[in-house]
Amino acid sequence: MAEKTDRRGFLNKAVLGAAGIGAGLGLEEKILLAAVQEGAGQPIKPKPEIPTGSMPCGKIGKVKVSRLLIGGNLIGGWAHSRDLIYTSQLFKAYNTEQKVFETLELAEACGINTIQIDPRAWDPILKYNKERGGKMQTLACYPVEDDKVQMADTIKRLVDQGATMLYPHGMMADEHVMGGKLDVLGRAIDLAKAQGVPSGMGSHSLEVPMACEKNKLNPDFYVKTFHMDRYWSATLPAKREEWCWYKGQSAEPGTYHDNMWCLDAEKTAAFMESIDKPWIAFKVMAAGALQPQVAFPHAYRHGADFIIAGMFDFQVEHDAKIAISALAKLHTRPRPWRA
């Protein structure tokens, strides 16, 4: 009877046979040989050049959080791209479920233990944890609802599904402060706390944390945008308006056009220095306008306890190394560590 030959057997024979011939293997053949020897068709565990335990962590409540979090916008397709209208579709096409699994596994290998995610796009994260034995924690932003019962149900469902920490979506928090609905935000914080998870507050505008502190809403942490303005598309200083993200875009050059998320970095840093709650900074690279080797040290140096960075799989190890190095070199800063 003819010998059965499956794909794995063929690869073993072909590649190992080539290896036996001598030193004629090229780079591609060597990569294939390594894959066969470790188990053809089986996922290969990432081996980043980062020693285990190198990534510093802090605590929010009882939750241990890596100082660098991975952002979820590249998975959900909510990518800020200025006038490149195809990028969100491109990012979603690249980040298949398998690619998300690979990215999360690499992030964990680099010491990143938390992802910021909109629950509308978190199915691959939950599936990764369940099917691949992952331990990735979720910092989940949720929609703010005026109806108390509906919001309570939403928050409970997210916690039941696996949310580690919760905070109202920054855009919705902004809009509620704009509309004077601080009571709704306060209720959201309390409902999340009642579920036994750390409950924060997100925002683009500094007016949100200022209003929270003034009115004693008492979130456990803040998720606030923070970046410098030294990039070519930044809104001109004289053209910057509070709540610009919700006012519509002007045809006038130098005004807001999906290009700026922290209107005054110095003012933000000064206010955050005055409060004692953990601060998770996001949009630290101004949605890809700044290099991480510039943006990460800037955020840590000016008071951020944690930073969120959107990363593709090919950026994870590089960004983790930058964060670890920046934190190791940061001996003093005006704001004490709050987590």
N, C-alpha and C positions, 0 to 999 in steps of 0.2 A: 504494500500500500504506500502511496506517495506520502512523503513527510510533509506534515502541515507546517506552513510558514506564516506566522502573523507578522504584524508591523514591527513589534518589539524585537522579535527574533531576527527579523531581517536587519534591523538597525545594529543589533549586537554583532551579527556576523559580518556585516559590511564594514562597520566602523572599526571593530576590533581587528578584523582582518587587515584593514588599512594600517592600523597601528602596528601590526606585526611586521609589515613590510619594511618599516624603517622610519626615518625622520622626514618623510615626505608629506606629513599632514600640514595643511594650512590652518589659518585661524578658525575658519568656519568649521572645519572637520574636528578641531580640538574642542570647540564648544559643544558640538554634537556628541563627541565621545564622552565628555564630562556629563552631559545630560543622560546618556545611556547608562553610564556606570552608576549614577545616583538613582536610576529608576526611570526608564523612558515613559513619557506620558504622565508622570507624576509631578505635581508642583515642587519646584526646588525652593527650599527655604532661603530667603535673602540673607546675605552675609555682608552687611555694611562694615566699613572700616571705622566703626564707632564702638568702643568697649562698652559692654553692658553696664548700665548704671551711670553713664556719663551725663545724661540729660538731667539737669536740675529740675526739681519739682517744688510746688508749694501746695498749700491746702486751702480749699474753700469749704468751710464747714468741716465735715469729716472726709471730704473727697480729695484724694491726692491727684493733683493735676500737673502735667508736664508744663514747663515754662513756655514751650512752643506747642500750639495746637494746630491741627490741620483744618483748613476752611473747606466748607462743603459747596460753595457756589460753583466750582468747576464740575461738580457731579450733577447738581441740579440744573445747571445751564443758566443761572442768573449772573452772568458775567458782565461786569462793567467793561465796555469796550470802546468808549468814545463814539466815533462814527464808523466803526467796523461792524457792520450789521450781521455778519455771518458767524461771529465768534462763538456765541452761545450754542448754536447748532453744531458747530465743529467740536466744541468741548464735550457735548453730550454724545456725539458720535464716537469720539475717542475713548471716553470713559464708559466702556461697556461694563457689565457686571463683573466679568473676569478681571478687567483692568482695575476696577475699584478694589476687588479682593487683593490683587497684587500690591496696590498702593497702600492699603491699610496694613497689610502684613509687613511691608517694608517700613512704614511709619512706626509700627510697634517695635520692630527690630532696632530702630534708631532711638527708641525711648519716648516717642510721642504716644501718649496714651488717651488722648481726647480729640474728638472731631466736633467742630461747630457745624450744625446742620439744620436745615429747614425740614421738618418732618415729612413734607411732601416728597422729599427725595431720599429718605433715610432707609428705605427697604433694603438696599444692598448692604448697608452697615449692619442692620439687624440680622440679615441672612449670613453675613460673614461671621458675626459672633456666634451664631447658632450652629452653622455647618462647618466652619473652619476652626472652631474653638478660640476665636478671637476674644480679646478683652477690651476692645476699644470702647471708651466711654463717650457719651453723647451730651454735648451742650446744645440743647434744642431750643430754637426760637419758636414761639407760638403766636397765633393770631389773637388779638385782643377783642373780646366780644362784650358788648354792653350788657347783655343778658347774663346775670350771675349764674343761673343754672346751666346754661349752655357752656359758659367758660369753665365752670367747675367740672363738667363732663369732659370737656376737651383736655384739661390739665390731667385729670385722673386717667384718661385713656392713654395719654402720652407716657405717664409714669408707669402704667401697667405694661406698656409696650417696651419699655426699657430706657426712658430718658433718665440720665444721671443728674443733670442740672437743667433748669428752665429759666427762660427770660422772655418777656414780650418782644416781638419783632421790632427792631429799631425804627423802621418806618412808621409802624403803628403807634409806638410810644411817642415819637415826634408829633404825629398828628393829634394824639390825645392831649398832649401838652399844649399844642397850638389851639385846640378847641376848648381848653379849660376843663378837661375831663380827668382831673387828677384822681378823683375818687375811684374811677374805673381801674386805673393803673394800680392804685393802692390795694384794691380788692384782688386784682390778679396776683400781686405779690403774696398776699395772705393765703390765697387758695393754693398756690404752689407750695408754700411753706407747710400748709396743713397736710400735704401729701408726703412730707418728710424728706424733701429734696431741697438743695440750695436754690434760692429764688432770686434772680437778679433783675436788672433793668438795662435794656439796650437803647442806643440812640446814635444818631448822626450829629444832632445839635447838642451843644453844651447846655442849652436851656433845660434839657430833660434832667440830668443829674442835679443841676442847681435847684430845680423845682422839687425834686424828690427830697433833697436835703432840707430845703426850707420848710417843706410841709411834712417832714418826718415820715415819709413812706417806708423807710427802712428796708430797702433791698439788701440782700446778702452780698451783692457784688454789682459792679457796673461793666457793661460791654459797650465801650465808646470808641468811635473812630479816632485815629491819631496818626498824622503824617506831616512831614515838612512840606513846604511848597516850592522846593527847588527842582521843578520839572517844567518843560516848555508849555504844556497845555493847562497849567494851573490858572484858575480864575484870577484876573488881575486884582490886587488888593483893594483898589478903589471901587471895584465892581462887585465885591462880595456882599451878599445879602443873607441874613438869617432866614432859614426855611427855604433857601433857594431850590432845594430838591423837589419842592412841591408847587412852585410858582410857574412852571412852564419855562421853556427855553427861549431866549431872545436871539434875534438875528444879529445883534450887536457884537462885534468882536471883543474878546476878553471877558465875556460874561459866562455864567454857568452853562456848561454843555456836557453833563455826565463826566465831569473831569476833576471834581474836588469833593472831598468828604469830611475834611477837617478844616474849618474856616480860619482858625487861629490856634496853632499848636502851642504857642507860649501861654495863652490864656487857659487852654485846656490843661496843660501840665501844672500851672499854678493852682488851678482849682482842685485838681486831683491830689495835689500835695496837701491840701487843707483838710481832706477827709481820710478816714481810717478804714475804709472798705477796700477789698481787693478790686483791682482794675484790670480787665482784659481788654487790650487794645486791638482793634481790627482796622483793616484797610491801611496797614502801616506802610505798604509799598505803593499807596495811592493807586490801587488796582493795576499794578504792573508797570507803573511809570518810574519807580525807584528800584535800584538794585538792593537785594536783601542784605548785602554786606554794609550798606549804608543805612538802610531802614531799620534793621533789627537793633543794632547798638543804639541808634537814636531813640527808639521807643523804650528800651530798657533803661537807658541813661536818664530819661526824662520822666520816669515813674511808673511805667507799665509793669505790673506784676506778671502778666502773661501776655503773649501776643498770638494772634491768629494769622496764619498765612495760607492762602490758597496755593496748593502744590500739585503738579502732575507727578507721576511716579518717578520720572527722570530728574526731578528737582528735590525730592524728599531728603536724600542723604546729604546733598550739598547744603540745603537750608538748615538741616539739623546741625551740621558741623559749624555753620556760621553762628547759630544761636548758642551753642555750647561754648564756642570761643568768645563770643561777645559777653556772655555771663561770667566767664572765667576772668576776663580782663576788667570787669566792672567792680571796682573796689569801693567806691563811694558814689552816692547820688543824693540829690536834695530830698527826695521822697523816701521815707523808710519803706522797706518791704512790708506789705500788708497781707501777705499770704505766703 
